[in-house]
């Protein structure tokens, strides 16, 4: 049973009639552009065909009541009396309500049933999916216009200020504004976004994006992340700019020898990764899957050697993936130190690719990977049912 059916059936059983409204919002994977977001740079994520679905109906009061099928519990709160009680997933819904109301939106209460299939802890942004599904629910029932960039910013504010997670804008932006068949080139400074199509293979066949979860997780990611941010800020200060996004490759090469070695490597990753991301978008527009794959491979090498945010499991699974027939390229994705890699694969070769990577990775690490074949999907959307 797919998620839409699942929440519709559960809603009907709970409330005695089918839901008048369904909303969904997707998770995401970043194809290229890693650790560039907080340097005001460029990212190239795509929405995946895994997300959060909500079946709901309006209420006549200001109460919101949502039953999560995944957690087996119900969250209830009042829009006129929002309080942060550190109650896990419910805070994401409250945070979105808080951010919308603080921005002047008048909200209406609702009740419903929720379920998701974004893998937890894999760095595929189940939190942004939950935020944007909630924003879509309020938008539909409260009658205001859907502005994807604005809803993304308010959802980010909810996560930053209400939930207390210092995320960038990428996750919310792609969950709000994704489009089937496309990735989204996002300028993290201006929030300008441009849809770019997933390229076909040379023979005209489709390509698939395959997410390779190493099933390894590492602590200390926050401290290592903060350390990388500080190193990037130090490099930007050396160049006299607000962010490394403002340093051209020529300026970097002319000054590289005057930078401390560690700072130089960190800066080199960000500056070259921004170039790779812009070139990847051009490759996609030119239907050049081979060039996109090559840029993904180069990105992984830079993240491994210059930015030092991979781990052994990521390096092993990426090396295995890159060696497979039908794989155009592969790289780690997300913050790093474990988690997932992403590969671009010829659609006809996906089944063999998945089997080979799974078997070889298990042989070499004794871990069993989780592998998800994904296609680029629409951002947050609503379905009204009569």
N, C-alpha and C positions, 0 to 999 in steps of 0.2 A: 504494500500500500504506500503510495507517495504521500508526502507531507500534507499536500492540499486535502486529499481524502481523509487523512488521519485527523486533522484538526476539525474538518467538517463533521465527520462522524462523532467525534468526542463532544463537539459543541451541541450537536443535535440530541445526543444522549443526555447531556447535562441540563440543557435548557428547554428541551421538548419540541423544538422547531429548528429548521436549518438556519445557519448564520446569514444575515443580510449582507455582510461585508467580509471579504478576505483581504489581507495585506501580506506582502512578503518583502523581504530584503535579503540580499545575498552576502555571503562571505567573499573573500578575495584572495588572490595570490599576486605578488609583485613579480613581473617578468624580468625587469631590470631596473636599476636605480636604487641601490641599497646604501643606507646611511648618508644619503644626499638630502633627505627631507629637512633635517634640522640645520642644514647648510644652505637653505633657501634654494635648493637645486631642483632637479627634475626626477620624476618617478613614472613608471609605466605599468600600473597594475591592471588586472582585469577582474571583473566580477565572475564568480564561479557558480555552477549550477548546484550549489548547496547553500542553504541559508536558514532563515527563520520565517515561519508562517504563523499568522494570527487569524483566527476566526472570531468575529466579534459582533456585538450589537450595541447601540447607544443606550445610555441610561438617562433618566430624567433628573438625576441629582449630580453631584460633583465627585461621586465615588468611581474609582477604577478598581476593578477586580479581575485578575488574570490568573488562570490555572495553567501551570507549566506541566505538560505531560512528561517532559524529560526529568524534571526534579520531583514530580509527584507532590507538589505543594501549590498553594494559592497565595498570591500577594494581594493585599487590599490596602488602598490608601485614598485619602481625600485631597482633591486639588486645592482646596482652601486651607489645608493644614499639612503641607509637605514637611516631613521630618526624615532626616537621614539616620537610620537605625542600623547601618552596616549589615543589612539583611541579604547580602549576596546579589543574585541576579535582579531582584526587585529594585535595587538602587539605580540600575540603568534606566528603567522605566520612569522612576521618580525624577531622576536627573534630567531626562528629556522634558518632562512636564515642567520642571522648575525653570529650565533654560527658555522654553517657549513662553511661559508666563512672564518671566523677567524681561523678555523682549517685546512684551505688549500683546501677545496673542491671548484671546479668550478661549478657554478650552471647555469641552463637554466631557462628562463622565462616560465610561463604557465598561463592558464586561465581555470576557471571552476566554478562549483556549489557545495555548501557544505550544509549538514544537519546533525543533531545529535538527539539522543534520550536518552542521559545520563541526568537524572534529575539535574537541576541546583541547586546548593546550598545544595545538599544532602551529599556532601563529597564522591562522587563516581568518582571523578577525570575526569571531562569533559575536564579540561585544558590539562592534559597529553595526553588524546585521541587526542585532536586537534594538539598538538605538534608532536606526532608520526605519525599522518596521513600526516602532512605537510612534515616531514622528509622522509616518504615513497614516497610522490609525487616527491620531489627533487631527491631522489635516483633513482627512475624509469626513470625520464626524463634526468637526468644528467649522468647516466651510471656508477655510482660507486657501489661497493659491499655493501650489507646490513649486518652490524655488529650490532646485537641487543643491546649489552651492550654499545658500543660506541655511537650509536644513542640515547640511553637512557641518557647517561652522557651529550651529547651535548644539548639535549632537557631540561635537568635539568639546565644546564648552562644558557640556554635561559630564563627559568623562574626565576632563581636566579638573573641574571645580567641585563637582558633586561626588563623583566616584573616587577622585584623587589619583588618577593615572595620567601621567604627563605624555600623552600620545600626540603625534603630529596629525595633519589633516588628511593624509592619504586614505586611510581606511574608510572614514566616513564619506569622503568625496566619491570614491569608486562605488561604494554601496548605494549612494544616492543617485549617481549619474551614469552608471554602467549601461552598456547597450549590447544586445546579443551580437555575437560575431566579432566584437571589437574589444581592444584594450583602450586605455585612456591615458594619454600623455598629460601629466599634470605639472604645471609650474608651481612649485610650493611657495613661491613668493607672492605671485599675483593671483593664484588660484585659477588662472586661465587653464582650460582643459580642451583637449582635442582628441576626438575619436580616431583610432587607427585600426584597420582591419587585421585580423589574424591572417598571416600569409599562407597560401596554399603551397603544397609541394610542387616541385618542377613539373611533374607529370599531370598536374591539375587536381590531384587528390587533396583531400583536406589534411589539416594538421590538428593534433590534439595537444593540450597542455597536461602534462602528467606530474602530479605532486607526489614527491617521495618523502614520506615521513620516516626519519631515521629511528624514531621512538626513543631517542636520547634527549634528555633535558638536563640542563646544567644550572646550578645555582650561581650566584654572583654575577648574573647577566646585568642586573641594574647597575652595579658598581663599575663593571667594565664598560657599559654603555655610557655612563656619566664621564668616565675617564676619556673615552673617545671624543665625546662632545667638547670637553675641555681642551683636548689636543687640537681639535679643529678650530676652536675659538682662538687658541694661541697662534696657530698658523695664519688665520685671517688677520689678527692684530699685527703680525709681522709684515703682512702686505698692505696694512693700512686700509682694509676694507671691512664692511660689516659682516660678510660671509664669504666662504670659499667659492661660492657660486660666481663671485665677481672677479675671480682670478683666471685669466686665459692660460692656455697651455704654454704659450710663448713666454708670458710673464713668469710662470712657475719655473720653466727650464732656465731662464736667465738668472733666477734668484736661488735655485735649488741648493747650490753648494753653501749658501749662507744660512741655511736652516739646520737646526739640530736633526740628526739622522732619523729619529723616531717621528718628529713633527713632519719631516720631509715625506716620509712614507705615508703617513696618514693623509697629508694634503694631496699627495699624488693620487691616492685612491679616489678621493672625492672629485678632484678636478677631471681626471680621466673618466670616472664613472658618469659624470654629467655629459661628457662628450659621447660616451657609448650609448647612453639613454636616448639622446637626440638622434644619433645615427641609427639606433634600433627602430625608432618611430619612422624614419625615412625608409629603412629596409622594409618595414611592414607596408608602407604606402606603395612601395615598388614591387610588392609581392615576392620579396627575396628572403625565403625561409633560411637559406644557407647562411646569409650574412647575419640575420638575427641570431642564429645559433652560434656563430663564431663570436659575436659580441657577448652572448651569455657566457661562453667558455672563458673569454678574457675577463669578464666581470668576476667570475669565481676565483681565478688566479689572483686578481687584485685584492679581493676580500681575504684570501688565504695568506698572501705574502706581505701586502702593504698594510692592510687594515687589521689583520690577525683576529678575525672574528669567526673563523670556522672551527670545527673540532675534527677529530680523527674520523668519526662516523660520517660526517658530512663530506669530507674529502674522499672517503672510500666510496660512498654511494654515487657521488658525482663522477668519479673516475670510471666506475662501472657503467654508469648511464651513457657517458660520452663515447664509450667503446662499442655500444650496441648498434646493430644495423637499423637504420631508420631514425636514429636520434640526430637531430640537427645541432643541439647544444644543450648544456645543463649547467646549473649553478645553484649555490645555496640561496635561499630566499628568507627574508625576515631578519631579525636582529642578529641571529647566529648563535654560536656556542652550542649547537644542537638544533633540534627541530627539523625543518623541512628543506629539501631541495626542489627545484622545478626543472622540467625538461620539455623541450619542444620535439614532438615525435610525429613521423609520418603516420597518418590514421590507419593505413592498412597494416602497419607493423606494430601497432600498440600492444596486441595480445602477447606476441613473442617478446617484446621489450619488457613488459611487466613481469613475465615469468622469469626471464633471464636475470633481471636486476634483483628480483626477490630472492632467487636461489643463490646467486653469487654473493649478495650482501650478507645473507645468513651464514654462508660458508666462511666468509672472511671476518665476521664480527660476532657471530652467534646471536645477534639481534634479529628479530623478524620485523621487516619494515611494514608500514601501512602505505598502500599506494592508491591514489585517487586519480582517475582519468576525468578531466574537466573540460568543459567547453564554455567560452565566454558568454555571459548571460546578462539579462536586463537588470538594472538597478531597482530600487524600491518601487513597488507598484501596487495597485489596488484592483480588486475585482468585486464589483457590485452584483449581488445576486437578487433576483426578484423573488 
